[in-house]
Amino acid sequence: MRKKLVLKLTFYITIVLLILSIGIGIVFTILFRNHTVDLYKRNLVNSAVGVSETLSQFSLRMQYARFPLFDFPSRNNFYFSNDAQVYICFLNSITMANVWIIDRDYNFITTGTSYYDGSRVYTFSELPHNAEKVIQKVFEGETTFSEVFGNFFETPTLTVGVPVVSQSGEVIGVVLLHSPIDYMQKAIEQGIKTLIISIALALVLSVFLSFTFAWAFTKPMDRIRNATLELAKGNYDVTTDVNQDDEIGEVAKAVDILSRKLNEASKEREKLDKMRKEFVANISHELRTPVTVIRGSIEALHDKVVTDPKQVEEYYSHLLSESIYLQRLVNDLLDLSRLQNTDFSLNKEEVNLLSIVHESVRSARRLCAKKNISINFESNKDVEVIYGDFDRLRQMILIILDNAIKFSNIGSTIDIVYRNCVLSITDYGEGIKKEDLPNIFERFYKMRDEKNKGGTGLGLAIAKQIALRHDIAVTVDSKENEYTTFSFDFSKAVNYKGV
């Protein structure tokens, strides 16, 4: 896939550069040709003007003295001596053009062309079509360009005509400079040839650079592709290792985020799967024991194995206690399942937290009587209104009090303190081992203690879920054989007034 993309990018970039080069070449050719022609014309005009000014000065001198080059029978025309032809040939050589001088009466044309082979004078009838119009414009005082003399010289020629002006400002003649434009065409062709070679070399270099840049450009995409393939295989630890501040970098970051989320989800799934297996194993164990006891007792009674009235009474007591345990286990499982389900709504309303605590203490005192345990409750308030479910909050506090009573020593005290939105319940019994603290809120986690053999291992898990549903933070502090303190922070519940 990467090779195809590299070739496509290289092809597209090359096509764009080729089109751009052709466009630039066309524009450059037009501009270069126009510039060359303009420069050629300017040089030709400058040469023609120089010849014209020289002739004008000579004409001024010859009005006052016999000059060896010219003979002027009148002030409106002039004639050239033989020596003048030498001067015209000299002008041809320095201007690199063919110089023609035309008098005011159109009677003759004199030229220095091929003087040493015998110069000649042309008549107007020999001139090409429209040549007379060009000359007439020059006699009117205009500087004129024309290419009509090309057929006359049998080669493409550019002609410039400038007037020869006397001291009085009168046009007394015309200077025509004929210059073959093959030199100009060769210069233009050479420039275009150089441009084409430069463009060709630039295109070859651009293809190489385009391929290199395209390869470097697609390298991060190749990494992203490999990372996605690894994700598809289930390897969620893979990363793209692409760090760029562009759109490709954003895609790479998105893939890395996806990888991290999938990794977290995979670990969470494994954790949930492990918890599910543990739950099934635990619930199977918890159900198997009482069911086995109940079945064994019923079989003994049914088969008349036990006939002594006292033993029969004991069997009935076992059946009752085990059925109560099963009922409690089923109820706790149902409560925990409901609380963990976010769709299960609580009956929240404004309630007095301290009333819930007093109600819970009254219920717990009946259990305290068996172990002669006293409960002390202190609060700096009489009323603390929170938004919550009265029955569930009472259940949460009773679970903690039940555990506190269960693990407290006979004749000890349980302290309940409410200050600054924090409710603390402290018992002074066996405490919780340090290694057990992180796990006490897990389902079916029970301390291996004779006092806890009747517990289901779901009480603290239920209390934790009730606290979470009310945005209550729960912390535990314990020191083995000294004390255990459960603290509930009701700050959010106190300040929260919405539904």
C-alpha angles and dihedrals in degrees: 000000000000093000091052092050092047091051092047093050091046091049094048094046091047092049091050092048091046092052090045091048092049090049092048090045092053092047091045092049092052093045093043092049092047091047092048092048092047091049091047091049093049092051091047092049092048090052092047092048090050091053091045093051091048092052090047091055091047091051090053092053093048092057088069103031143021104264117196094228102051140037116197115192089176138012092247099060142021139207130216125231122213091264089057089065089060089054091050091051088051089053090051091056097047095042094041086224140098109262120209125185118201123190126227096256096054088233097129147358121220123197136181093215113133090352094165090053091051122286120230140199119237127211125222090249089067094054121098124260115288092015091115090055090054092050092046091056090052091051086053088061100262127131104229136192123202142164097198092106092066094094090046092058092034090233132080105276136182114211127196122191124199128174124246105227125199125222089266091055095254119139105240099168150352131248115207118190114195114195124178110235096208088098089053091047090050090051090050092046091048090051091049091047090052089048093050092049090048092049091048092050090045091051092050090050091044091053090054093045092044091053091048093048092044090051091050091044094054096043093086089047089054089053090049090050092051090048092052091049089052089049089052088054091054098257100136096170093074122110132189095231088212117142111180133139095223141076093285089051089052090052090049091050090050090052090048090050090048090050091050093047092047090048091051091046090049092051091045090050090050090048092049091046090051090048090048092052091046090047092051090047093047096045090047090052093044092050097041096060100054092037090053091049092047093047093047092049093048092048091050091051093043094050092046090240087137114046103149107109092223093052091044088055090051091051090052090051090053091049091051095047093047092048089049089051091050091049091049091048093050092046092049091049090051092048093048092047092051094047093049090052108088090203090064106095125209123222095247122181139140107293137167107251093201091055088055090051092049091048091050092048091052091052093047095050090072088060092044092058092071092060098031091242121160126210121213119196123192128179136165089214137052095204130034113172116206135166110248152102109289097205096045093048089049089050090051093052092044091053090055092044091048090054091045091053092044094055099034121104120249112275094013129130135246115209122206116188129178118192134146093000092305122117114200125190115191129183126184103219139099096326125208124286115247093240091052097052098083092052105042093100094052119108116266091004107143131171111243095244134130089232091059100047092107095052123105096213090236103092099088091041088056091047090051092051092049089051092049092050088055097043090247118154114222125201132174128208120182142163117196115254091002117064148327124210126192112194125195119195109207096178095117093041091052094049097039113094102163130094 
